[in-house]
Amino acid sequence: MQIIDIPALTKVTPTPFSHVPKLSLSPLALQDESRMMPGIAVSVCQPHTAADVAGVLQEAISKACPVRIAGIRTGVTGGCIPENELVCDMGAMKKIGEIEIDSKTNERYVWIEAGVSIQEISNFLRKETNDAYFYPPDPTEATASLGGTIATNASGARTYRYGPTRNWIYGLQVMLPSGEILSLERGQYRIPAVKEEIRFTTQEKDISIVLPVKRYAWPSVKHTGGFYSTDGLLDPIDLFIGSEGLLGIILSAKIKLLPHVFSFWVVQFTKNENEAFDFATALDANDILRPEFIEFYDSRSLNFLRKHVSVLPVPLPPTANSAVFFNVPFSCTDRMSQEAKLETILDLSKKMKIEEDLSFVAMDVKQQTAFNELRHLLPETINRVVSERKQKLSSLHKISTDFSVPPSRFSSFWDACFHALSENNIEWVSFGHIGNAHLHINLLPMTVEEFQMAQRLYIVLAQEAIRHGGSISAEHGIGRLKRHLLPLQFSPEVILQMKAIKKAIDPHLILNPNTLW
């Protein structure tokens, strides 16, 4: 068996556990956005340094008490909810380094600690670069922590153009369960498939951790769930991105920045879903427009808003039964560029026989604020309505899919889902990232019987996603709530290989138990 040595471990002197900062056991520290009941914690620790994190892990191993890693708790799969565990809350690790400029490529990078939120990164870049640079990943919750988004390989609307979080992480510092810091930079090591083991060591070679990395098939679509694999060159940094805290605790990351993009935003309303899908496909194929995101609301989504929201930020045309949201980058120094792209959109709409009055173009700050409010209004309204229903029947909650499929299979997948949903009398809406063939179908039960029906339907839709070559977890991860779906995605043999990686790096199995499987 071939092995590669990576001397990337650094020893840390742990802070005595009694000196590690603690938080109160409030319900807010014991739950996330999954709406699961608050968990139970032995203690909620909030480390400020790597030594504090090492102190938490040392205590956990000595007391045989598992550790539940938490960020800002914006996740929706229950991944940070403790089950009689020590909670390691990373929210106090907030340092941001200086922006580095690569002398060869002129590219910008910056090291940022795990507790810094995506919004705080945006604020920092706005101040330090005068809005000249940005960090491309944009999860829906801008309050999400950098560490949490790395642990789940989070995505957002701009994933359509820029890819998920993984694409923008160029360095990691990870605290391993044994208490050493693993430091990795992207491109430093590229491991061919013939190498079946990685040995992480200290420079002195007095500590070593051997990981089995025999390869297995990874979904070709937008996916996060399980330990990353590839049949090509494997960068070890990618094992930790999307690993949901099972392999280590992310301390800090080196992120890559891009020059700021100016754009105008458009909502193209259509008469039905198929017209919206065709328009989104045409956008995707257009080499002139090159949007950063292509999002979608179906007819039920628009009708849901009409029913539950009295004043909308953007008026919905009476004949609108679906909507495609997108932006169009342009050169701020070339007004012709902007006008030419507006003309291209108009030509595209005419060619598809879409009426001119079914478009809303957001050029200025006020219009773009209205655009964003409409784009985020649906999930907010769904959550409000579901909360009202829960007051009458506490066991109710929405059931939301997170499935993606190859774009070439999307039409067939949508038809299969529509058929399954139409056979059952339950309220549902569909919206999301049509540019990635990734929609969130929200099932909205009103009775216990409908809730049970929704649970059964969810499995049927998941099986359809797999049958169409897709993913059962495109962006939210598996966490605790979706463990039953992992065997749909991966064979028992592959899951055993993942468990072998986990056991090798975490022999005491103290990090985030009952996650993934």
C-alpha positions in Angstrom: 0.0 0.0 0.0 1.5 3.3 -1.1 1.6 6.2 1.5 2.5 9.9 1.3 4.0 11.8 4.3 2.7 15.3 5.0 4.7 17.1 7.8 1.9 19.5 8.7 1.1 18.9 12.4 2.0 21.4 15.2 1.8 20.7 18.9 -0.3 22.9 21.2 -0.2 23.3 25.0 -3.8 23.1 26.0 -5.5 25.6 28.2 -6.6 24.0 31.5 -10.3 23.2 31.0 -11.3 25.3 34.1 -9.8 28.4 32.4 -11.6 27.9 29.0 -14.4 30.5 28.8 -17.9 29.2 29.2 -21.4 30.3 28.2 -24.7 29.8 30.0 -26.9 26.8 29.0 -29.5 28.9 27.4 -31.9 27.4 24.7 -30.2 29.7 22.0 -26.9 27.9 22.6 -28.5 24.5 22.2 -30.4 24.7 18.9 -30.2 25.9 15.3 -32.5 26.8 12.4 -33.6 23.2 11.9 -36.4 24.0 14.4 -35.4 20.8 16.3 -36.0 20.9 20.1 -33.1 22.4 22.0 -30.4 19.8 22.9 -28.7 18.9 26.2 -25.2 20.1 26.9 -22.8 19.1 29.7 -21.2 22.6 29.2 -21.0 25.2 26.5 -17.4 26.3 26.0 -16.4 29.3 23.9 -12.7 29.2 23.2 -10.8 32.3 22.2 -7.6 30.7 21.1 -6.3 27.4 19.6 -5.0 26.5 23.1 -8.6 26.8 24.5 -9.9 24.5 21.8 -7.1 22.0 22.7 -8.2 22.3 26.3 -11.8 21.4 25.4 -10.6 18.3 23.4 -8.3 17.2 26.2 -11.2 17.4 28.7 -13.5 15.5 26.3 -11.0 12.6 25.9 -10.2 12.4 29.6 -13.9 12.3 30.5 -15.0 10.2 27.5 -17.5 12.9 26.7 -18.2 13.8 23.0 -17.9 17.3 21.6 -20.5 19.1 19.6 -19.0 21.9 17.4 -21.1 25.0 17.0 -20.8 28.2 14.9 -23.5 30.8 14.7 -26.2 28.1 14.4 -27.7 29.0 11.1 -27.7 25.4 9.9 -30.9 23.6 9.1 -29.9 19.9 9.6 -29.4 19.8 13.4 -25.7 19.4 13.1 -24.8 21.6 16.1 -27.5 20.4 18.5 -25.9 18.5 21.4 -26.9 15.2 22.8 -25.5 15.4 26.4 -22.2 16.6 25.0 -19.6 19.3 25.5 -20.4 22.2 23.1 -17.4 23.9 21.5 -18.8 27.3 20.4 -16.4 28.9 17.9 -18.2 32.2 17.9 -15.5 34.1 19.8 -12.6 33.4 17.3 -12.9 36.6 15.3 -9.5 37.6 14.1 -9.0 38.8 10.5 -5.5 39.1 9.1 -4.1 41.5 6.6 -4.9 41.1 2.9 -2.1 39.3 1.1 -1.2 40.0 -2.5 0.4 37.2 -4.6 3.4 38.8 -6.3 3.1 36.5 -9.3 -0.6 36.5 -10.0 -1.7 39.7 -8.2 -4.5 37.7 -6.6 -5.7 38.7 -3.1 -6.1 36.4 0.0 -6.8 36.8 3.7 -6.6 34.6 6.7 -9.8 34.7 8.8 -10.7 32.9 12.0 -13.7 30.5 12.1 -16.1 32.6 14.1 -16.2 35.6 11.7 -19.5 35.7 9.8 -19.9 36.1 6.0 -21.5 39.5 6.6 -18.4 40.6 8.8 -16.1 39.5 5.9 -18.1 41.7 3.5 -18.0 44.6 5.9 -14.2 44.2 6.3 -13.6 44.1 2.6 -15.8 47.1 2.0 -13.8 49.1 4.5 -10.3 47.7 3.6 -10.6 47.6 -0.2 -13.1 50.4 -0.7 -15.5 47.7 -2.0 -13.0 46.8 -4.7 -12.9 43.0 -3.7 -15.4 40.5 -2.5 -15.6 36.9 -1.2 -17.8 34.9 -3.7 -19.6 32.4 -1.5 -23.0 33.8 -0.4 -25.0 31.5 1.7 -28.6 32.6 2.3 -27.8 33.4 5.9 -25.1 36.1 5.8 -24.8 35.7 9.5 -23.4 32.2 9.0 -19.8 31.8 10.4 -16.9 31.1 8.0 -16.1 27.9 9.9 -19.6 26.6 9.6 -19.8 27.3 5.9 -16.5 25.5 5.4 -17.6 22.5 7.5 -20.7 22.2 5.3 -19.1 23.4 2.0 -22.0 25.9 1.9 -23.5 27.3 -1.3 -25.7 30.2 -2.2 -27.1 31.9 -5.3 -23.7 32.9 -6.7 -22.6 29.2 -6.6 -24.0 29.1 -10.1 -21.1 31.2 -11.4 -18.4 30.7 -8.8 -19.0 27.3 -7.3 -19.3 26.3 -3.6 -17.2 27.4 -0.6 -14.6 24.7 -1.4 -13.4 26.6 -4.5 -12.4 29.7 -2.4 -10.6 28.0 0.5 -6.8 28.2 -0.1 -5.6 27.4 3.4 -6.9 25.7 6.6 -5.8 25.4 10.2 -7.7 22.5 11.8 -7.5 21.3 15.4 -7.5 17.5 15.2 -9.2 15.5 17.9 -5.7 14.6 19.4 -5.1 18.3 20.0 -2.5 19.1 17.3 -3.0 21.8 14.7 -3.0 20.6 11.0 -2.0 23.4 8.6 -2.7 22.9 4.9 -2.4 25.2 1.9 -4.2 24.4 -1.4 -1.9 23.0 -4.0 0.9 22.2 -1.5 0.2 18.4 -1.8 -1.6 16.7 -4.7 -2.2 13.0 -4.1 -2.6 10.6 -7.0 -5.1 7.8 -6.7 -2.4 5.2 -6.4 -1.6 6.6 -2.9 -4.0 4.9 -0.6 -2.8 6.5 2.7 -1.9 9.9 4.0 0.4 10.2 7.0 0.2 13.6 8.8 3.3 14.1 11.0 5.0 16.8 13.0 8.3 18.1 11.6 10.1 16.0 14.2 8.1 12.9 13.1 7.3 12.1 16.8 3.6 12.2 16.1 1.8 10.7 13.1 -1.8 10.1 12.0 -2.4 7.8 9.1 -5.6 8.3 7.0 -6.9 5.7 4.5 -7.9 7.6 1.3 -8.9 4.8 -1.1 -11.1 6.6 -3.7 -14.8 6.2 -4.3 -17.2 7.8 -6.8 -18.3 11.4 -5.9 -21.6 12.9 -7.3 -20.9 15.0 -10.4 -23.7 17.5 -9.5 -23.8 20.2 -6.8 -23.4 18.1 -3.6 -22.3 18.3 0.0 -22.5 15.2 2.2 -19.7 12.8 3.2 -16.0 13.0 2.9 -14.9 14.4 -0.5 -13.2 12.0 -3.0 -12.0 12.2 -6.5 -10.5 9.8 -9.1 -7.9 12.5 -9.9 -5.4 14.3 -7.8 -6.7 14.7 -4.2 -5.8 17.9 -2.3 -5.9 16.9 1.4 -7.5 20.2 2.3 -10.6 19.0 0.5 -11.1 16.1 3.0 -11.9 18.7 5.7 -14.1 21.0 3.7 -17.6 19.7 3.9 -16.7 17.1 6.6 -19.3 18.6 9.0 -16.9 18.7 11.9 -16.2 14.9 12.0 -12.5 15.1 11.3 -11.5 18.3 13.1 -12.4 21.7 14.4 -11.7 24.5 11.9 -9.7 27.3 13.5 -9.0 29.6 10.6 -9.0 29.7 6.8 -7.2 31.5 4.0 -9.9 32.7 1.6 -9.4 33.9 -2.0 -10.9 37.3 -3.1 -12.2 38.5 -6.4 -12.4 42.0 -7.9 -15.9 43.5 -7.3 -18.5 42.9 -10.0 -21.0 45.6 -11.0 -24.3 44.3 -12.2 -28.0 45.1 -12.7 -30.6 42.7 -11.6 -33.7 41.4 -13.3 -36.9 39.5 -12.4 -38.4 37.9 -15.5 -41.9 36.8 -14.8 -43.4 34.1 -17.0 -46.8 32.6 -17.6 -45.9 29.1 -16.4 -43.0 27.0 -15.1 -42.0 25.5 -18.4 -41.6 29.0 -19.9 -39.4 29.9 -16.8 -37.3 26.8 -17.3 -36.8 27.5 -21.0 -35.8 31.1 -20.2 -33.3 29.9 -17.5 -31.8 27.5 -20.0 -31.4 30.2 -22.5 -29.7 32.5 -19.9 -27.3 29.7 -19.1 -26.4 29.3 -22.7 -25.9 33.0 -23.4 -22.2 34.0 -23.6 -23.0 37.7 -23.4 -25.0 38.0 -20.2 -23.1 35.6 -18.0 -25.2 36.0 -14.8 -23.7 35.3 -11.4 -27.0 33.6 -10.3 -30.2 32.3 -11.8 -33.0 31.7 -9.2 -36.6 30.6 -9.6 -40.1 30.8 -8.0 -42.9 28.5 -9.2 -46.6 29.4 -9.6 -47.4 28.1 -6.1 -44.7 30.4 -4.7 -46.1 33.5 -6.3 -49.7 32.6 -5.2 -48.4 31.9 -1.7 -47.0 35.4 -1.5 -50.2 36.9 -3.0 -52.2 35.1 -0.3 -50.0 35.8 2.8 -48.3 39.2 2.1 -50.4 42.3 1.8 -47.8 44.6 0.4 -45.0 43.2 -1.9 -41.7 44.9 -2.5 -42.1 44.3 -6.3 -45.7 44.2 -7.7 -46.6 40.8 -9.2 -48.1 41.1 -12.7 -51.6 39.5 -12.7 -50.5 37.1 -15.5 -47.2 36.1 -13.7 -47.2 32.4 -12.7 -43.4 31.9 -12.3 -40.3 34.1 -11.9 -36.7 33.9 -12.8 -34.3 36.1 -10.8 -30.8 36.8 -12.3 -28.2 39.5 -12.5 -26.1 40.7 -15.4 -22.5 41.9 -14.8 -21.3 44.9 -16.8 -18.4 47.3 -17.0 -19.1 50.5 -15.0 -16.8 52.5 -17.3 -18.6 51.4 -20.5 -22.3 52.5 -20.7 -22.6 50.7 -24.0 -21.9 47.4 -22.2 -24.9 47.9 -20.0 -27.2 49.0 -22.8 -26.1 46.2 -25.0 -26.9 43.6 -22.3 -30.3 45.1 -21.7 -30.9 44.8 -25.4 -29.8 41.2 -25.3 -32.3 40.4 -22.5 -35.1 42.1 -24.5 -34.2 40.1 -27.7 -34.2 36.9 -25.6 -37.6 37.6 -24.2 -39.0 38.5 -27.6 -37.6 35.3 -29.2 -39.4 33.3 -26.4 -42.6 35.4 -26.9 -42.5 36.7 -23.3 -44.4 40.0 -22.8 -42.3 43.1 -22.1 -44.5 44.1 -19.1 -43.4 40.9 -17.3 -40.0 42.2 -16.5 -38.6 44.1 -13.5 -35.1 45.6 -14.0 -33.3 46.8 -10.8 -30.7 49.4 -11.7 -30.3 51.6 -8.6 -29.9 50.8 -4.9 -33.7 51.3 -4.1 -34.7 48.9 -6.9 -32.1 46.3 -6.0 -33.2 46.4 -2.4 -36.8 45.7 -3.5 -35.4 42.9 -5.7 -33.6 41.3 -2.8 -36.6 41.6 -0.5 -38.8 39.8 -3.0 -36.1 37.0 -3.6 -35.9 36.4 0.2 -39.5 37.0 1.0 -40.8 33.5 0.2 -38.8 31.5 2.7 -39.4 34.1 5.3 -43.1 34.0 4.7 -43.2 30.2 4.7 -41.4 30.1 8.1 -43.9 32.7 9.5 -46.9 30.7 8.3 -45.5 27.4 9.5 -44.9 29.0 12.9 -48.5 30.1 13.1 -49.6 26.6 12.3 -47.3 25.2 15.0 -49.1 27.2 17.6 -52.3 25.2 16.8 -50.5 21.9 16.3 -46.9 21.8 17.8 -45.8 18.7 15.9 -46.1 20.4 12.5 -43.1 21.7 10.5 -42.3 22.2 6.9 -40.4 19.5 5.1 -37.9 20.9 2.5 -35.9 19.1 -0.1 -32.3 20.0 -1.0 -31.9 17.9 -4.1 -29.9 18.6 -7.3 -29.7 16.7 -10.5 -27.7 17.1 -13.8 -29.2 19.9 -15.8 -29.8 17.5 -18.7 -32.0 15.4 -16.4 -33.9 18.3 -14.8 -37.0 18.3 -17.0 -37.6 14.6 -16.4 -36.9 15.0 -12.6 -39.4 17.9 -12.4 -42.0 15.9 -14.2 -41.5 13.0 -11.8 -41.7 15.2 -8.7 -44.8 17.0 -10.1 -46.5 13.7 -10.7 -45.8 12.4 -7.2 -46.9 15.7 -5.6 -50.1 16.0 -7.7 -51.2 12.5 -6.5 -51.3 13.8 -2.9 -53.4 16.5 -1.5 -50.8 18.6 0.3 -49.7 22.2 0.0 -46.3 22.7 -1.6 -44.2 25.3 -3.2 -40.9 25.1 -5.2 -38.1 27.7 -5.5 -34.3 27.9 -5.5 -31.3 27.6 -7.7 -32.6 26.7 -11.1 -29.2 27.6 -12.7 -27.7 24.6 -10.8 -30.8 22.4 -11.4 -31.3 22.6 -7.6 -34.7 23.4 -6.2 -36.1 23.4 -2.7 -39.6 21.8 -2.7 -41.3 22.8 0.5 -44.0 20.5 1.7 -46.4 22.5 4.0 -48.6 20.1 6.0 -51.6 21.4 8.0 -52.6 18.2 9.8 -50.8 15.2 11.4 -52.0 13.0 8.5 -50.5 15.5 6.0 -47.3 15.6 7.9 -46.9 11.8 7.7 -47.8 12.0 4.0 -45.1 14.7 3.5 -42.5 12.4 5.2 -43.3 9.6 2.8 -43.3 12.0 -0.2 -39.9 13.3 0.8 -38.3 9.8 0.5 -40.1 9.3 -2.9 -38.6 12.6 -4.1 -35.1 11.7 -2.8 -35.3 8.4 -4.6 -36.2 10.3 -7.8 -33.2 12.6 -7.4 -30.9 9.5 -7.1 -32.6 7.8 -10.0 -31.8 10.9 -12.1 -28.1 10.9 -11.2 -28.4 13.6 -8.6 -27.7 14.5 -4.9 -29.9 14.2 -1.8 -27.9 17.1 -0.2 -26.9 19.8 -2.6 -26.0 22.6 -0.1 -27.2 22.1 3.5 -25.2 18.9 4.5 -26.5 15.8 6.2 -26.2 16.8 9.9 -28.3 14.7 12.2 -31.7 15.2 10.4 -30.8 13.6 7.1 -28.7 10.6 8.2 -31.3 8.2 6.7 -30.6 9.7 3.2 -26.8 9.0 3.1 -27.4 5.3 2.2 -29.4 6.4 -0.8 -26.4 8.4 -2.1 -23.5 6.0 -1.2 -23.2 2.2 -1.0 -22.5 0.5 2.3 -18.9 -0.1 1.2 -18.3 3.6 0.6 -19.9 4.6 3.9 -17.5 2.1 5.6 -14.6 3.8 3.9 -15.8 7.1 5.3 -16.1 5.6 8.7 -12.5 4.3 8.4 -11.3 7.8 7.7 -13.2 9.1 10.8 -11.8 6.3 13.0 -8.3 6.9 11.9 -8.3 10.6 12.7 -10.7 10.5 15.7 -10.1 7.1 17.3 -12.2 8.1 20.4 -15.1 9.2 18.1 -15.5 12.3 20.2 -16.3 14.9 17.4 -19.9 15.4 16.3 -21.3 11.9 16.9 -24.5 10.8 15.1 -23.7 13.1 12.2 -23.7 11.9 8.6 -24.5 8.3 9.6 
